[in-house]
């Protein structure tokens, strides 16, 4: 059984893609507690936008957004070659494991540390390791719930928009269905996470929620456009790996036009 799986290139490819997708999502959530200035990163002055009555807005983003664009790309690639059921499966797996990770973070925070560990890094400017650990891994519950709900809803929307566009365009214009589905889903994602985490959780005003939502979406919109050529690069590498004919079968199967392509895997019994 395992030999047949390891000899089947589409199956091996799916295992690799799914593993990277879950790991990337988990890492993005873990590093999301740090905020960075996009303007400082690229060496320009702060933007100082004004939106909905909120002034001095700039691109202060969570470090998680550095990795989330890769999730958009992977989602579109899985959609293209394996179909919506596969996207939903890896998305549900990622959400379950992220929730498990945060549960373990809270467990680790709650266990009592020895006194020597608390002061073990005083010389490095960290007077209390327990507080530092809690500050890094103890993200608020509203943020966790908002992030997971936004991820789940945006993935479902991405799948739906992607396949509706593909039914119209067929095999052509992968850039349109990939970028179009990402632009729609990430608008929803940006709003849901801010609404749950900061409107419900921190009683932000609607003006502030909408202003920061648009700032975050502008970044995601720009990254979706910039990364479009990466989709074609990955597509070419997949065709080279599995072969043109198999890749074509995978795409047709993803649209429900042919039988499943994992023909080398024996059924149980």
Phi, psi and omega in degrees: 000306182295328179294320179295321178296314183289342178268352182263110187297316178300324179290314178300319180296317180296318179299317179295313181297315181297319180296316179294320180301312181293314181297317181296319179295318181295317178296319179300319178293321183293323182267001184291347180286345179265136178256138176230159178264116179296321180298317179294324181297319182263002173078038176236166180288152177305144187291318181057051175288160170231122181220135176052035179084356178266124183254168178057038176280138177221176182273073172264106190240158174285150179296341178299330181291346176291333182258334185300326177304329177294327176296322178298315182297313182297318178303315181292323179293315178297319177301318184291320188254339184236345174095172185295326180297322179292320178298314180296322181296313181288331178292315179296323178296316179298316181297316180298318182286327175295316177299318177298317181299314180294325176298318178290327176299314181294325176296315180296324179294323187282337181289144185282124180273159174286154183299323183295328180287324182302321183255015187291341182239029179300321181293344178264008178088016179243092186291334183221104182294328179295316178293321179296315179299315180295323180294325181281313187261348184266058178298147181299149181298323179297322179293318180297311180298316180297318181295316181292319179295318179297318179298315182296310183295317182294326178293318178297317179295318179301314179301313183296312181295318180304310185284333175292320177293320183293328178296332179274318186270341185069219182282349182279162167059052177300329180299326183289313182287326180290309181290318181299315180294323179292318181297322179288311185295324183282339171294316178295316180302313183298320182288315185298314184295321179287323180296311182289312187287324189241331174283307179284318186279331184230007175058041174294156174287157177298324181299318181291319178300312183291322180295312181289327176301313181292325177297315179295320182292325178300320176296312182296321177300312181297316181294324178298321178289314183298321186274000180305317178300334179297328178298317179292325177295314179295320179299318180294323178291324178294316179297322178293324183286311185266343184098149185299315183294317179293319179299320178295319176298319180299317180294320179292321178295323179298333178267003179076025183264348180217173176292160178304146187270351184278063188282344182275354183265117181290148176280160181296142180084000000 
